[in-house]
Amino acid sequence: MGRKIYISDGQFDLAIMLYKPYRGNGYSTPVFALALQYCFEHFGFEYIYAGCYEGNVKSRKMLANCGFVPHPEGNCDETHFEDGTPIIQYDFVKYRI
């Protein structure tokens, strides 16, 4: 069994946030894919979770391009980090190949 690193709820989670001047330039997908590869190869993870807010179409596309699939049982109601409004965070998972 591979090495495990836990966060507060016991699930593996990988996130990325680019500063606004760097968004829309094609950086997210290769950076996220590289981080995923590193986690799978060096930490031995069997799966990694990621999430994005319901209206974030670009993040959903990036997650799909990186091989993530929806994990609806992990969807949760949250408060938006920027303005505090209620929002759904969709959950996705990628399994080691």
N, C-alpha and C positions, 0 to 999 in steps of 0.2 A: 504494500500500500504506500502511496506517495505521502510526502510531508504535507501537513495541513497547517494553515494559518487561519485563525478565527477572528471574526469581528463580533460585535456584541450579540448578535442573534445566531451565531454559529454558521453563517453562510459566507461563501466566498463572493466578493463583489469587486468589480473593477469599474472605475469611473474615469472620465476625461472631461475637462472643461478648458476650452481655449479662450483666451482674451479676445474681445470683440474685434480688434484690428486683424487678427489672424484667422477669423472664421470665414468660411466660404472659399478658401484657397486650396482645398484638397488635402489638408494636413491630417485631419482627424482619422480617416480610415487607415492609412499606413502606420500612423503612430499607435493607434489602438491595436491593430493587428500585430505589430511588433511586441507590444506589451503582453498580449495574449500568448504569443509564441514563447516569450520569456517565462511567463507564469507556468505554462504547461511543461516546458523543458526543465526549468530549474527548481520548481517547487513541487512538481509531480501532481498537480491538481488533476482531478478527473473531470471536473466541470467548473465553470465560472459563471456567475450571475452578473447581469448588468440591467440597468433600468433607464427609462427616460419618461419625461412628462408627456401626457396624452397628446398635446398639440405639437410636439417636437418631431415633425416629419423627417427632418434631416438626420437627427440622431437615430430614428428607427431605420432609415435607409442605411446608415453607416453600420448599425448592428447587424442588419441582414447581410450586408456585404462582407462582414467579418464572420459570418456563419452562425449567428445567434438565431434561435427560434423562440417564439412566444412561450412564456411560462405563466399563463393566466392566473394560476393559483397563488402566484406571488404578487399580483397587482395589489396596490394599496392606496388608500386615501392619504394625502399629505397636505402640507401647506407649502405653497410655492416659495422657494428660497429667496426670491427677489422682492415680491410684493405681499406675501402672506396670504394670498387667496387660496381657497380650497382647490385641490387639483388631484388627479389620479396619476400615480406613477405606474407605468406598465413595466412588467418584469420580463426578462429574457434570459435564456441560458444557452451556453455553448459547451458541448461535451468534447472531451479529448478524442481525437480520431485515432 
